[in-house]
Amino acid sequence: MEMSVDIDNLPLSAQSLYEYMRRRNFYINGKNVLFLELEFLERLKNTQKSLKVTCNNLWESATSEQRRSLDKIANRYNYICRQRQKRRYRRNINVNDYPNHDSFDLINGSSFP
């Protein structure tokens, strides 16, 4: 028996969507989801690979708002954009950035007399 799907209440990722359908004994094109498992997982893997490549290609020319959207898409499918992995949130202090570093206390942030 075919069941209807309420699209608004579906899980976010393709894998959890598959599990959702499997638990409820859905049919696709007249075949039980259980019999389509291998084919489905192969397609899912290929989709995620192409999503990762697309995300990495778009990142270079994206605005910050677009990058946030790409991050959401990538995180939904358990991928992080290549460039985001390289980003660091803490800055390493390099004493060469301060021309008078020999008269500056980096620990206490005060100048020596």
N, CA and C of each residue as an Amber inpcrd file, in Angstrom:
protein
   339
   0.8330000  -1.1820000   0.0000000   0.0000000   0.0000000   0.0000000
   0.8730000   1.2390000   0.0000000   0.6570000   2.1560000  -0.9390000
   1.4200000   3.3960000  -1.0150000   0.9530000   4.3600000   0.0680000
   1.8990000   5.0870000   0.6710000   1.5540000   6.0690000   1.6990000
   1.9100000   7.4570000   1.1960000   1.1290000   8.4510000   1.5970000
   1.4590000   9.8180000   1.2160000   2.4790000  10.3760000   2.2030000
   3.2120000  11.3880000   1.7700000   4.2830000  11.9680000   2.5750000
   3.9870000  13.4320000   2.8340000   4.0710000  13.8330000   4.0990000
   3.9360000  15.2370000   4.4660000   5.3320000  15.8550000   4.3790000
   5.5870000  16.6040000   3.3160000   6.9290000  17.1080000   3.0330000
   7.4550000  18.0090000   4.1470000   6.5850000  18.7970000   4.7760000
   7.0390000  19.7220000   5.8140000   7.5930000  19.0280000   7.0440000
   7.2110000  17.7840000   7.2760000   7.6530000  17.0760000   8.4760000
   8.7370000  16.0410000   8.2070000   9.3640000  16.1090000   7.0500000
  10.4110000  15.1450000   6.7340000  11.7160000  15.5190000   7.4270000
  12.5540000  14.5260000   7.7290000  13.8730000  14.8090000   8.3120000
  14.7360000  15.6000000   7.3370000  15.7940000  16.2450000   7.8640000
  16.6090000  17.1370000   7.0500000  17.5710000  16.4090000   6.1240000
  18.2590000  15.3850000   6.6110000  19.2740000  14.7550000   5.7680000
  18.6760000  13.6080000   4.9680000  19.3310000  13.2930000   3.8670000
  18.8580000  12.2020000   3.0130000  18.9270000  10.8700000   3.7500000
  19.9580000  10.6900000   4.5720000  20.0860000   9.4330000   5.3110000
  18.9460000   9.2760000   6.3180000  18.6300000  10.3390000   7.0700000
  17.5400000  10.2210000   8.0340000  16.1960000  10.1140000   7.3170000
  16.0820000  10.7320000   6.1310000  14.8720000  10.5630000   5.3240000
  14.6990000   9.0890000   4.9400000  15.7950000   8.4690000   4.5470000
  15.7430000   7.0460000   4.2030000  15.2770000   6.2130000   5.3980000
  15.8640000   6.4980000   6.5780000  15.4810000   5.7480000   7.7750000
  14.0030000   5.9780000   8.1120000  13.5640000   7.2020000   7.9480000
  12.1560000   7.5520000   8.1800000  11.2410000   6.7260000   7.2780000
  11.6000000   6.6560000   6.0060000  10.8070000   5.9020000   5.0390000
  10.8650000   4.4040000   5.3450000  12.0340000   3.9330000   5.7270000
  12.2140000   2.5060000   5.9970000  11.3630000   2.0660000   7.1910000
  11.3710000   2.8790000   8.2630000  10.5880000   2.5310000   9.4510000
   9.0930000   2.4760000   9.1530000   8.6470000   3.2790000   8.2040000
   7.2220000   3.3510000   7.9090000   6.8140000   2.4770000   6.7190000
   7.7460000   1.6490000   6.2560000   7.4520000   0.6840000   5.2030000
   6.9240000   1.3490000   3.9250000   7.5870000   2.4280000   3.5110000
   7.1850000   3.1280000   2.2950000   7.5120000   2.2950000   1.0610000
   6.8190000   2.6270000  -0.0030000   7.0830000   2.0010000  -1.2900000
   7.4670000   3.0810000  -2.2870000   8.4440000   2.7630000  -3.1330000
   8.8550000   3.6730000  -4.1980000   8.7030000   2.9150000  -5.5030000
   7.9070000   3.4660000  -6.4140000   7.6370000   2.8060000  -7.6960000
   7.1870000   1.3590000  -7.5090000   6.3640000   1.1260000  -6.4780000
   5.8140000  -0.2000000  -6.2540000   6.7440000  -1.1740000  -5.5630000
   7.9830000  -0.7500000  -5.2170000   8.9180000  -1.6400000  -4.5400000
   9.1270000  -1.1500000  -3.1100000   9.2290000  -2.0910000  -2.1880000
   9.4690000  -1.7480000  -0.7960000  10.8390000  -1.0820000  -0.6690000
  10.9230000  -0.0900000   0.2100000  12.1760000   0.6430000   0.4020000
  13.3170000  -0.2900000   0.7840000  13.0310000  -1.3250000   1.5520000
  14.0850000  -2.2470000   1.9790000  14.8080000  -2.8780000   0.7960000
  14.0940000  -3.1150000  -0.2910000  14.7110000  -3.7400000  -1.4560000
  15.5180000  -2.7460000  -2.2910000  15.3460000  -1.4730000  -2.0090000
  16.0700000  -0.4430000  -2.7600000  17.2640000   0.1000000  -1.9840000
  17.5830000  -0.5360000  -0.8550000  18.5950000   0.0040000   0.0560000
  19.9450000   0.2360000  -0.6130000  20.4900000  -0.7470000  -1.2780000
  21.8230000  -0.6010000  -1.8660000  21.8590000   0.4890000  -2.9330000
  20.8550000   0.4840000  -3.7910000  20.7860000   1.4970000  -4.8400000
  20.6570000   2.8950000  -4.2350000  19.8200000   3.0150000  -3.2130000
  19.6100000   4.3140000  -2.5760000  20.8990000   4.8330000  -1.9400000
  21.5880000   3.9700000  -1.1960000  22.8040000   4.3990000  -0.5130000
  23.8950000   4.7870000  -1.5090000  23.9530000   4.0880000  -2.6370000
  24.9340000   4.4380000  -3.6700000  24.6350000   5.8170000  -4.2450000
  23.3600000   6.0910000  -4.5210000  22.9730000   7.4060000  -5.0300000
  23.2510000   8.4920000  -3.9990000  22.9800000   8.1920000  -2.7250000
  23.2360000   9.1470000  -1.6560000  24.7160000   9.4990000  -1.5950000
  25.5650000   8.4860000  -1.7040000  27.0120000   8.7120000  -1.6560000
  27.4500000   9.6090000  -2.8100000  26.9500000   9.3510000  -4.0060000
  27.3030000  10.1640000  -5.1630000  26.7870000  11.5930000  -5.0260000
  25.5910000  11.7430000  -4.4670000  25.0220000  13.0700000  -4.2620000
  25.8720000  13.8720000  -3.2920000  26.3150000  13.2280000  -2.2180000
  27.1290000  13.9240000  -1.2270000  28.4850000  14.3190000  -1.8010000
  29.0620000  13.4610000  -2.6440000  30.3360000  13.8040000  -3.2860000
  30.1800000  15.0360000  -4.1680000  29.1220000  15.0710000  -4.9810000
  28.9370000  16.2170000  -5.8670000  28.5910000  17.4720000  -5.0700000
  27.8780000  17.3100000  -3.9450000  27.5670000  18.4530000  -3.0860000
  28.8440000  19.0450000  -2.5100000  29.7610000  18.1880000  -2.0880000
  31.0160000  18.6530000  -1.5070000  31.8250000  19.4450000  -2.5350000
  31.9270000  18.9320000  -3.7480000  32.6660000  19.6150000  -4.8100000
  32.0110000  20.9510000  -5.1320000  30.6860000  20.9560000  -5.2540000
  29.9570000  22.1880000  -5.5620000  30.1610000  23.2280000  -4.4760000
  30.0720000  22.7930000  -3.2360000  30.2500000  23.7000000  -2.1070000
  31.6430000  24.3270000  -2.1370000  32.6600000  23.5240000  -2.3610000
  34.0300000  24.0360000  -2.3900000  34.2460000  24.9910000  -3.5600000
  33.6300000  24.7190000  -4.7070000  33.7910000  25.5920000  -5.8660000
  33.0900000  26.9320000  -5.6690000  31.9210000  26.9160000  -5.0500000
  31.1620000  28.1460000  -4.8420000  31.7590000  29.0360000  -3.7620000
  32.4870000  28.4410000  -2.8270000  32.9870000  29.1670000  -1.6580000
  33.8570000  30.3650000  -2.0550000  34.6920000  30.1820000  -3.0660000
  35.6530000  31.2200000  -3.4530000  34.9680000  32.5370000  -3.8150000
  33.8660000  32.4840000  -4.5430000  33.2380000  33.7150000  -5.0220000
  32.0190000  34.1260000  -4.1910000  31.7590000  33.4210000  -3.0850000
  30.5540000  33.6880000  -2.2940000  30.7450000  34.8760000  -1.3520000
  29.6460000  35.5870000  -1.1060000  29.6530000  36.6330000  -0.0810000
  29.5610000  35.9570000   1.2850000  29.7260000  36.7390000   2.3580000
  29.6860000  36.1390000   3.6920000  28.3200000  35.5160000   3.9710000
  27.2380000  36.1580000   3.4970000  25.9040000  35.5890000   3.7160000
  25.7410000  34.2910000   2.9330000  26.2630000  34.2670000   1.7060000
  26.1930000  33.0520000   0.8920000  27.0440000  31.9380000   1.5160000
  28.1760000  32.3310000   2.1230000  29.0270000  31.3280000   2.7680000
  28.3240000  30.7030000   3.9690000  27.5680000  31.5070000   4.7030000
  26.8010000  30.9500000   5.8170000  25.7870000  29.9220000   5.2990000
  25.1520000  30.2370000   4.1670000  24.2010000  29.2850000   3.5670000
  24.9100000  28.0160000   3.1180000  26.0850000  28.1710000   2.5160000
  26.8520000  26.9990000   2.0910000  27.2490000  26.1540000   3.2940000
  27.6220000  26.8100000   4.3950000  27.9620000  26.0830000   5.6080000
  26.7730000  25.2690000   6.1020000  25.5940000  25.8710000   6.0620000
  24.3910000  25.1510000   6.5120000  24.1360000  23.9280000   5.6480000
  24.2760000  24.1150000   4.3230000  24.0820000  22.9900000   3.4020000
  25.1300000  21.9050000   3.6690000  26.3750000  22.3230000   3.7940000
  27.4560000  21.3620000   4.0040000  27.2940000  20.6380000   5.3320000
  26.9290000  21.3680000   6.3750000  26.7560000  20.7420000   7.6840000
  25.5790000  19.7890000   7.6910000  24.5580000  20.1070000   6.9230000
  23.3880000  19.2220000   6.8600000  23.8000000  17.8460000   6.3610000
  24.7610000  17.7990000   5.4570000  25.2220000  16.5310000   4.9020000
  26.5730000  16.1080000   5.4770000  26.8630000  16.6290000   6.6630000
  28.0810000  16.2610000   7.3950000  29.3740000  16.5650000   6.6350000
  29.3590000  17.6370000   5.8880000  30.5740000  18.0820000   5.2270000
  30.8910000  19.4980000   5.6730000  32.1430000  19.8080000   5.7160000
  32.5700000  21.1700000   6.0110000  33.3560000  21.6430000   4.8040000
  33.0680000  22.8430000   4.3550000  33.7780000  23.3560000   3.1850000
  35.2840000  23.3430000   3.4300000  36.0340000  23.0210000   2.4040000
  37.4800000  22.9160000   2.5170000  38.0880000  24.1900000   3.1010000
  37.6360000  25.3480000   2.6160000  38.1920000  26.5990000   3.0920000
  37.8120000  26.8620000   4.5480000  36.6650000  26.4000000   4.9700000
  36.2570000  26.6300000   6.3500000  37.1390000  25.8330000   7.3050000
  37.6180000  24.6690000   6.8760000  38.5060000  23.8770000   7.7200000
  39.8040000  24.6250000   7.9910000  40.2400000  25.4280000   7.0270000
  41.5070000  26.1430000   7.1650000  41.3730000  27.3810000   8.0530000
  40.1450000  27.8750000   8.1930000  39.9280000  29.0920000   8.9630000
  40.2260000  28.8530000  10.4330000  40.8800000  29.7920000  11.0650000
  41.1840000  29.6940000  12.4900000  40.5340000  30.8650000  13.1960000
  39.9590000  30.5780000  14.3500000  39.2380000  31.6140000  15.0690000
  40.1120000  32.3340000  16.0960000  41.2790000  31.8260000  16.3730000
  42.1660000  32.5410000  17.2860000  43.3970000  32.9900000  16.5100000
  43.8760000  34.1500000  16.8390000  45.0240000  34.7130000  16.1340000
  46.2720000  34.4800000  16.9610000  47.2660000  33.9120000  16.3590000
  48.5380000  33.7460000  17.0420000  49.2770000  35.0720000  17.0380000
  49.7410000  35.4680000  18.2050000  50.4720000  36.7410000  18.3010000
  51.8980000  36.5230000  17.8150000  52.3200000  37.3700000  16.9020000
  53.6760000  37.3290000  16.3880000  54.3600000  38.6130000  16.8420000
  55.4160000  38.4780000  17.6420000  56.0640000  39.6840000  18.1810000
  56.6320000  40.5570000  17.0740000  56.8690000  40.0000000  15.8910000
  57.3860000  40.8070000  14.7920000  56.3450000  41.7840000  14.2630000
  55.0540000  41.5580000  14.6070000  54.0100000  42.5040000  14.2240000
  54.1110000  43.8050000  15.0080000  54.8550000  43.7800000  16.1110000
  54.9900000  44.9660000  16.9610000  56.4190000  45.4820000  16.8330000
  56.6110000  46.6510000  16.2180000  57.9740000  47.1440000  15.9950000
  58.7380000  47.3780000  17.2930000  58.0630000  47.7160000  18.3700000
  58.7420000  47.9560000  19.6520000  58.5090000  46.7860000  20.6030000
  58.6110000  45.5720000  20.0600000  58.2600000  44.4140000  20.8730000
  59.1810000  44.2170000  22.0630000  60.4210000  44.7390000  22.0000000
  61.3210000  44.5690000  23.1310000  60.9260000  45.4690000  24.3030000
  60.0490000  46.4500000  24.0690000  59.6100000  47.2970000  25.1740000
  58.1150000  47.0840000  25.4610000  57.5980000  45.9220000  25.0740000
  56.1760000  45.6750000  25.2660000  55.9950000  44.3210000  25.9520000
  55.2330000  44.2970000  27.0330000  54.9900000  43.0720000  27.7860000
  53.7540000  42.4000000  27.2090000  53.9540000  41.3110000  26.4400000
  52.8310000  40.6400000  25.7890000  51.9200000  39.9460000  26.7880000
  52.4680000  39.5560000  27.9470000  51.6540000  38.8450000  28.9250000
  50.7220000  39.8060000  29.6560000  51.2590000  40.9300000  30.1340000
  50.4530000  41.8610000  30.9100000  49.8960000  43.0020000  30.0660000
  50.3620000  43.1330000  28.8510000  49.8560000  44.1710000  27.9630000
  50.2730000  45.5740000  28.3350000  51.3900000  45.7170000  29.0040000
  51.8310000  47.0570000  29.3960000  53.2580000  47.2870000  28.9280000
  53.6020000  48.5510000  28.7650000  54.9540000  48.9140000  28.3290000
  55.9130000  48.9160000  29.5140000  57.1680000  48.5400000  29.2270000
  58.2040000  48.6420000  30.2580000  58.6550000  50.0870000  30.3720000
  59.0650000  50.5150000  31.5560000  59.5720000  51.9040000  31.6970000
  60.8990000  52.0740000  30.9880000
